[in-house]
Amino acid sequence: MSSSGPNLNMPTHDPSHNGDSNHAAGGWPDNVGIVAMDIYFPAQFVEQSELETHDGVSAGKYTVGLGQTRMGFCSDREDINSLCLTVVNRLLEKTGTDPTRIGRLEVGTETIIDKSKSVKSVLMQLFAESGNLDLEGVDSTNACYGGTAALFNSINWVESSAWDGRLALAVCGDIAVYAAGPARPSGGAGAVAMLIGPNAPLVLDRGVRSSHMEHVYDFYKPDMSSEYPVVDAPLSIRSYLSSLDACYNKYRAKAANRGHENITLDSFDAMVFHTPYCKLVQKSLARVCLNDYVNLDKEHKSKLAHLEKFSEVCLEKSYTDRDVEKAFMAHSLQRFEAKTKPSLLVATNVGNMYTPSVYGGLISYLVSGCSRSLAGQHVAVFSYGSGSASSLFSIRVTSEEGHLEPLLKCLSDVQSRLSDRRKMAPEEFVATLGGREKAVHAAPYTPQGETETMFPGTWFLASIDEMHRRKYDRTSTTLSKANGH
Ligand code: ACO
């Protein structure tokens, strides 16, 4: 069918139209990725060793068995909106980004407090004063994967014909709480915000990211009146590991199609994972090594004599095989220490933050002060959300001198903020969760939690009125004497 009017399906991505120097000559913008990022976690935690005693489980179950040291948690002063308000406000302030420079704002979360109104719409309060209401994007939800959906949507927008030359902002946050029982120590809370644009210091590789999505009832939240999920824990672990196998092998195939044959773990300087608990990540790194072993030909397998009895191992049948797990945990230990352990700083100290977990892992790796220079490093990232949705993608750290420093400067307070948190007794943690249970969907409601002990510049819930409208306030951005922050 012909038309005399303009062809609206024609690509309008013509660099000469906006004169933007971020475009490659005649093509897509170059080096699209993470320009800056920041993380927020609550200013209080419970010690996992004390929780073991409190819960009456054997010493080491949470700390060694799960690999968790501390768990961050929120009082009734914090909800998903306040967490995201805090992290976005901090990132804009720290980077001195004018709100009018943002053209797309995406939020990923599974902490749903409203079945219609998006968290993104609440964040628009931070843009009102600047007059910037031209901001695409809303929320994405699929368990712990929503943050990756927000990141990919942001990257895609910058690389698309819809891009108007501004930055995107991908935000993810969650409050992860479980009913009393074995899953409770695998909770956590926090938020991450990422500025996305061209000429970034952390560039997402093109054409190789790989996904695996399936219908699985492993972890879900069918009870709208509760913050707690329904969990089939063995199925969730199996689904996580089988998604990793699938994503890794699809990534390898896509890389091979682009001329990068034989990608293995050694092709990456680091590998960062969604972290439900740290021990699972160590097992996952071992799983990647198992995949590399399975992919070897006979001759190369024979050189690894200590693994000989696994030469015929079948991936699908090995998820619960303790011998395989043990052998490959030992085989991969050094690589785990070098490539993945540094990424567990936030995860072991805050817990599973759900959507921000994997980005907390990336931040941990960047601030870990690993002995080698970060310049030019290649980092693999595995994101998993129950239900299920998963992706494996890779990031190239810039080699350009001075280009990474502003991003690192923004994260330079992560370690000190972790140590500045207040330790709470297990009894206070349990009472706080009990308070949250009673307050879910209460209206009108006035939160009782302290605000004096929050980090400076933290947004908090001030009140909920009889029409369920939530009002927020912010703690002073200057140092507080009460908490010594
Ligand atoms: N010292 C050292 N290790 C110990 C001790 C001890 N005293 N006691 C137990 N352990 C070990 C166990 O041997 C076990 O090790 P293994 O994993 O190598 O087998 C580990 O601690 C866990 O103990 P279990 O008894 O097997 O499991 P538990 O009933 O405590 O539950 C679980 C752990 C399943 C992780 C639980 O916390 C949970 O359900 N979490 C939520 C689900 C989840 O995170 N799934 C992951 C993907 S989905 C997502 O991201 C939400």
Boltz pocket constraint, residues with backbone or C-beta under 6 A from the ligand:
constraints:
  - pocket:
      binder: B
      contacts: [[A, 58], [A, 59], [A, 60], [A, 61], [A, 62], [A, 64], [A, 65], [A, 66], [A, 144], [A, 182], [A, 183], [A, 184], [A, 185], [A, 186], [A, 219], [A, 231], [A, 233], [A, 234], [A, 236], [A, 237], [A, 240], [A, 275], [A, 276], [A, 277], [A, 279], [A, 384], [A, 386]]
      max_distance: 6.0
